[in-house]
Amino acid sequence: MATVGIRELRQNLSVYLRRVERGESLRVTDRGREVALLGPLPEHQDVLSRLEAEGKLRRATRSLSELGPPLEHKGEMSVSEALEEQREDSI
């Protein structure tokens, strides 16, 4: 992997970007110390596509309109009442 200093990179940015477009990765240094890695974008630029490829996301198979109305709450108290009670218990 090639190394390039910040000053050189700044002065010839288009040259180095063309190298990156061809698939090369570059280490960027500042006074000899590595500060960055410049490389081509991964194939999965879209976050959702990347997560799907990694098996961390499963796309919806139906639209929201197909789900029907929300279920009715059959508990003894409302969500607000349950939260209020929980907060009182933690004090």
MDAnalysis code that builds the backbone (N, CA, C; Angstrom):
import MDAnalysis as mda
import numpy as np

u = mda.Universe.empty(273, n_residues=91, atom_resindex=np.repeat(np.arange(91), 3), trajectory=True)
u.add_TopologyAttr("name", ["N", "CA", "C"] * 91)
u.add_TopologyAttr("resid", np.arange(1, 92))
u.add_TopologyAttr("resname", ["MET", "ALA", "THR", "VAL", "GLY", "ILE", "ARG", "GLU", "LEU", "ARG", "GLN", "ASN", "LEU", "SER", "VAL", "TYR", "LEU", "ARG", "ARG", "VAL", "GLU", "ARG", "GLY", "GLU", "SER", "LEU", "ARG", "VAL", "THR", "ASP", "ARG", "GLY", "ARG", "GLU", "VAL", "ALA", "LEU", "LEU", "GLY", "PRO", "LEU", "PRO", "GLU", "HIS", "GLN", "ASP", "VAL", "LEU", "SER", "ARG", "LEU", "GLU", "ALA", "GLU", "GLY", "LYS", "LEU", "ARG", "ARG", "ALA", "THR", "ARG", "SER", "LEU", "SER", "GLU", "LEU", "GLY", "PRO", "PRO", "LEU", "GLU", "HIS", "LYS", "GLY", "GLU", "MET", "SER", "VAL", "SER", "GLU", "ALA", "LEU", "GLU", "GLU", "GLN", "ARG", "GLU", "ASP", "SER", "ILE"])
u.atoms.positions = np.array([
    [0.854, -1.171, 0.000],
    [0.000, 0.000, 0.000],
    [0.901, 1.235, 0.000],
    [0.615, 2.157, -0.897],
    [1.410, 3.374, -1.030],
    [1.115, 4.341, 0.111],
    [2.088, 5.189, 0.406],
    [1.952, 6.204, 1.445],
    [2.114, 7.577, 0.807],
    [1.298, 8.533, 1.251],
    [1.383, 9.893, 0.728],
    [1.201, 10.872, 1.883],
    [1.995, 11.933, 1.862],
    [1.872, 12.972, 2.881],
    [0.710, 13.902, 2.574],
    [0.246, 14.583, 3.603],
    [-0.902, 15.483, 3.437],
    [-0.618, 16.566, 2.405],
    [0.548, 17.183, 2.470],
    [0.867, 18.266, 1.534],
    [0.856, 17.752, 0.099],
    [1.504, 16.612, -0.142],
    [1.536, 16.013, -1.481],
    [0.122, 15.658, -1.944],
    [-0.668, 15.094, -1.052],
    [-2.044, 14.729, -1.388],
    [-2.851, 15.963, -1.771],
    [-2.713, 17.023, -0.991],
    [-3.462, 18.250, -1.258],
    [-3.064, 18.855, -2.611],
    [-1.772, 18.830, -2.916],
    [-1.296, 19.446, -4.156],
    [-1.650, 18.625, -5.395],
    [-1.825, 17.320, -5.235],
    [-2.100, 16.442, -6.377],
    [-3.310, 15.550, -6.121],
    [-4.338, 16.122, -5.531],
    [-5.495, 15.340, -5.117],
    [-6.125, 14.556, -6.262],
    [-6.299, 15.177, -7.414],
    [-6.958, 14.483, -8.527],
    [-6.153, 13.263, -8.977],
    [-4.833, 13.345, -8.935],
    [-3.983, 12.213, -9.315],
    [-4.224, 11.043, -8.367],
    [-4.243, 11.327, -7.062],
    [-4.428, 10.269, -6.068],
    [-5.856, 9.718, -6.084],
    [-6.824, 10.571, -6.351],
    [-8.203, 10.086, -6.441],
    [-8.385, 9.143, -7.627],
    [-7.697, 9.410, -8.727],
    [-7.760, 8.491, -9.871],
    [-7.165, 7.133, -9.500],
    [-6.080, 7.154, -8.712],
    [-5.478, 5.886, -8.272],
    [-6.463, 5.105, -7.390],
    [-7.156, 5.834, -6.517],
    [-8.139, 5.192, -5.639],
    [-9.299, 4.635, -6.466],
    [-9.737, 5.378, -7.471],
    [-10.814, 4.898, -8.351],
    [-10.442, 3.585, -9.035],
    [-9.158, 3.405, -9.295],
    [-8.688, 2.165, -9.929],
    [-8.550, 1.030, -8.920],
    [-8.866, 1.298, -7.642],
    [-8.853, 0.241, -6.643],
    [-7.693, 0.277, -5.670],
    [-6.797, 1.233, -5.803],
    [-5.630, 1.318, -4.919],
    [-6.009, 1.988, -3.594],
    [-5.401, 1.547, -2.517],
    [-5.585, 2.189, -1.210],
    [-4.308, 2.930, -0.850],
    [-4.452, 4.054, -0.173],
    [-3.306, 4.889, 0.191],
    [-3.319, 5.191, 1.681],
    [-2.144, 5.157, 2.290],
    [-2.002, 5.602, 3.677],
    [-1.628, 7.085, 3.630],
    [-2.333, 7.898, 4.394],
    [-2.070, 9.337, 4.436],
    [-1.318, 9.627, 5.726],
    [-0.205, 10.367, 5.590],
    [0.616, 10.673, 6.763],
    [0.695, 12.173, 7.001],
    [0.903, 12.528, 8.252],
    [1.130, 13.913, 8.662],
    [2.438, 13.918, 9.443],
    [3.469, 14.487, 8.837],
    [4.815, 14.512, 9.427],
    [5.300, 13.103, 9.774],
    [5.024, 12.155, 8.877],
    [5.490, 10.791, 9.041],
    [4.587, 9.884, 9.869],
    [3.560, 10.444, 10.471],
    [2.648, 9.655, 11.308],
    [1.376, 9.371, 10.510],
    [0.972, 8.094, 10.443],
    [-0.236, 7.731, 9.700],
    [-1.469, 8.317, 10.373],
    [-2.291, 8.998, 9.565],
    [-3.495, 9.628, 10.119],
    [-4.777, 9.179, 9.423],
    [-4.652, 8.584, 8.241],
    [-5.869, 8.192, 7.520],
    [-5.551, 7.120, 6.491],
    [-6.609, 6.471, 6.063],
    [-6.526, 5.486, 4.991],
    [-7.515, 5.927, 3.924],
    [-7.030, 6.098, 2.714],
    [-7.868, 6.529, 1.600],
    [-8.007, 5.346, 0.653],
    [-9.241, 4.915, 0.434],
    [-9.442, 3.745, -0.417],
    [-10.763, 3.806, -1.141],
    [-10.961, 2.857, -2.056],
    [-12.214, 2.828, -2.817],
    [-13.398, 2.506, -1.917],
    [-14.558, 2.966, -2.317],
    [-15.781, 2.674, -1.573],
    [-16.098, 1.193, -1.687],
    [-16.664, 0.621, -0.630],
    [-17.073, -0.783, -0.725],
    [-18.225, -0.928, -1.705],
    [-18.435, -2.147, -2.162],
    [-19.507, -2.386, -3.128],
    [-20.863, -2.003, -2.569],
    [-21.085, -2.254, -1.284],
    [-22.373, -1.952, -0.658],
    [-22.304, -0.566, -0.023],
    [-22.479, 0.477, -0.830],
    [-22.425, 1.839, -0.325],
    [-23.677, 2.169, 0.483],
    [-24.793, 1.607, 0.097],
    [-26.049, 1.849, 0.775],
    [-26.052, 1.076, 2.093],
    [-26.310, 1.756, 3.190],
    [-26.267, 1.136, 4.515],
    [-27.233, -0.036, 4.611],
    [-28.449, 0.132, 4.116],
    [-29.434, -0.948, 4.192],
    [-28.987, -2.167, 3.387],
    [-28.420, -1.944, 2.221],
    [-27.943, -3.062, 1.406],
    [-26.801, -3.787, 2.101],
    [-25.915, -3.029, 2.743],
    [-24.786, -3.631, 3.456],
    [-25.286, -4.483, 4.619],
    [-26.219, -3.932, 5.401],
    [-26.760, -4.682, 6.533],
    [-27.493, -5.937, 6.071],
    [-28.190, -5.831, 4.955],
    [-28.889, -6.993, 4.411],
    [-27.885, -8.062, 3.981],
    [-26.800, -7.647, 3.342],
    [-25.771, -8.592, 2.901],
    [-25.092, -9.270, 4.085],
    [-24.965, -8.551, 5.201],
    [-24.348, -9.108, 6.410],
    [-25.317, -9.968, 7.214],
    [-26.569, -10.027, 6.777],
    [-27.561, -10.823, 7.490],
    [-28.098, -10.142, 8.734],
    [-27.871, -8.844, 8.871],
    [-28.331, -8.100, 10.043],
    [-29.664, -7.400, 9.801],
    [-30.168, -7.479, 8.580],
    [-31.413, -6.805, 8.224],
    [-32.205, -7.708, 7.290],
    [-33.491, -7.746, 7.515],
    [-34.373, -8.472, 6.605],
    [-35.412, -7.475, 6.107],
    [-35.485, -7.319, 4.804],
    [-36.423, -6.360, 4.204],
    [-37.865, -6.822, 4.415],
    [-38.753, -5.847, 4.507],
    [-40.182, -6.139, 4.675],
    [-40.709, -6.856, 3.439],
    [-41.619, -7.773, 3.669],
    [-42.220, -8.498, 2.544],
    [-43.621, -7.990, 2.238],
    [-44.179, -7.192, 3.152],
    [-45.511, -6.617, 2.958],
    [-45.449, -5.128, 3.267],
    [-46.445, -4.392, 2.768],
    [-46.518, -2.970, 3.080],
    [-47.254, -2.782, 4.405],
    [-47.089, -1.635, 5.001],
    [-47.759, -1.339, 6.271],
    [-49.273, -1.406, 6.147],
    [-49.794, -1.024, 4.991],
    [-51.253, -1.028, 4.813],
    [-51.837, -2.442, 4.854],
    [-51.030, -3.456, 4.624],
    [-51.500, -4.842, 4.652],
    [-51.559, -5.413, 6.065],
    [-51.011, -4.719, 7.030],
    [-50.946, -5.254, 8.390],
    [-52.271, -5.199, 9.128],
    [-53.155, -4.316, 8.738],
    [-54.438, -4.204, 9.426],
    [-54.343, -3.267, 10.614],
    [-55.467, -3.102, 11.320],
    [-55.487, -2.167, 12.453],
    [-54.670, -2.716, 13.626],
    [-54.180, -1.813, 14.476],
    [-53.425, -2.270, 15.645],
    [-54.322, -3.032, 16.609],
    [-53.726, -3.929, 17.371],
    [-54.483, -4.699, 18.357],
    [-54.927, -3.798, 19.496],
    [-56.068, -4.119, 20.072],
    [-56.569, -3.342, 21.202],
    [-55.841, -3.746, 22.469],
    [-55.628, -2.768, 23.321],
    [-54.986, -3.014, 24.614],
    [-56.027, -3.591, 25.566],
    [-55.731, -4.747, 26.159],
    [-56.696, -5.397, 27.040],
    [-56.207, -5.417, 28.481],
    [-55.197, -4.626, 28.778],
    [-54.662, -4.596, 30.138],
    [-55.535, -3.790, 31.076],
    [-55.206, -3.855, 32.361],
    [-55.989, -3.148, 33.374],
    [-55.696, -1.658, 33.393],
    [-54.492, -1.272, 32.955],
    [-54.159, 0.153, 32.977],
    [-53.557, 0.562, 31.639],
    [-53.584, 1.865, 31.394],
    [-53.020, 2.377, 30.147],
    [-51.495, 2.374, 30.243],
    [-50.860, 2.563, 29.129],
    [-49.400, 2.618, 29.100],
    [-48.913, 3.774, 29.959],
    [-49.585, 4.912, 29.877],
    [-49.200, 6.075, 30.688],
    [-49.276, 5.757, 32.174],
    [-50.333, 5.075, 32.579],
    [-50.483, 4.707, 33.989],
    [-49.395, 3.724, 34.419],
    [-49.070, 2.773, 33.560],
    [-48.027, 1.794, 33.881],
    [-46.674, 2.477, 34.026],
    [-46.378, 3.429, 33.142],
    [-45.113, 4.166, 33.237],
    [-45.056, 4.996, 34.511],
    [-46.156, 5.658, 34.817],
    [-46.211, 6.470, 36.033],
    [-45.976, 5.604, 37.269],
    [-46.597, 4.442, 37.305],
    [-46.424, 3.531, 38.438],
    [-44.973, 3.049, 38.535],
    [-44.385, 2.737, 37.396],
    [-42.996, 2.266, 37.379],
    [-42.057, 3.365, 37.874],
    [-42.315, 4.589, 37.466],
    [-41.471, 5.710, 37.897],
    [-41.605, 5.956, 39.393],
    [-42.811, 5.820, 39.918],
    [-43.025, 6.003, 41.356],
    [-42.289, 4.935, 42.155],
    [-42.255, 3.710, 41.630],
    [-41.565, 2.613, 42.312],
    [-40.059, 2.821, 42.348],
    [-39.518, 3.539, 41.366],
    [-38.064, 3.712, 41.310],
    [-37.577, 4.890, 42.151],
    [-38.499, 5.678, 42.690],
    [-38.103, 6.847, 43.498],
    [-37.811, 6.441, 44.910],
])
